[in-house]
Amino acid sequence: MGKIADGLVQGLWLVFSLDADLYEIAARSLQVTVTSVLIASAIGLPFGAWLAVNRFRWRRNVIALLNALMGLPPVAVGLIVYLLLSRSGPFGVLDLLFKPTAMIIAQVVIITPLIASIAHQTLRELWAEYHDLLISLNTTRWQRITALLWDGRRMLLTAALAGFGRGIGEVGAIMIVGGNIDHVTRVLTTAIALETGKGDFALALGLGFVLIALAIAVNLTIHTISHTERASQW
């Protein structure tokens, strides 16, 4: 019990003393995850809106597949991305393995189905309300998608937030493609796993505190933005 208490105290000290290594890892983790979420949102949100607007033969199968991909095992994704980016893989010439770019690619693969699925479920209901109006205005398919994305932007923040939550806590895939290299690809989750294995509970707890703080800060920011936009409409 005393060892745990000492670890908590030392972990808090590392946080409040602005330990350079700790905040370097935190900054890299935030950079990788935010970049991944932005890319995944740019892909997933329009695709979710497109699914909500369009009717085609295999639509239900596509939606079922998309929902299934939400549960992609991160380790399996990491392995596939590793094989694609390895020297013997088709994209090995790009030399991206064990770099932040490889970690971003893996996270985008994991996050995109989640964001797209939530966006589709959200915009499907909005499309039911807007369908007659947009059809009567003789809008193009892209104009309908754009209108849904704009009017549903506050609700779609939830999709991006869910993607961030999954990305910031990811460890398996980015451990495989990033290698957890110090000062290069080490992020919060991989560092916590490493330091716990080494028995350095102080640094592991400090990293854990920062990870929790980042998750809470992003959630509060999203809710604040959503509340501000809602208030501005009245």
Secondary structure, DSSP 8 states (H G I E B T S, - for coil): -HHHHHHHHHHHHHHHTT-HHHHHHHHHHHHHHHHHHHHHHHHHHHHHHHHHH---TTHHHHHHHHHHHTT--HHHHHHHHHHHHSTTSTTGGG--TTSHHHHHHHHHHHHHHHHHHHHHHHHHHHHHHHHHHHHHTT--HHHHHHHHHHHTHHHHHHHHHHHHHHHHT--HHHHHHHTT-TTTT--HHHHHHHHHHHT-HHHHHHHHHHHHHHHHHHHHHHHHHHHHHHHHT-
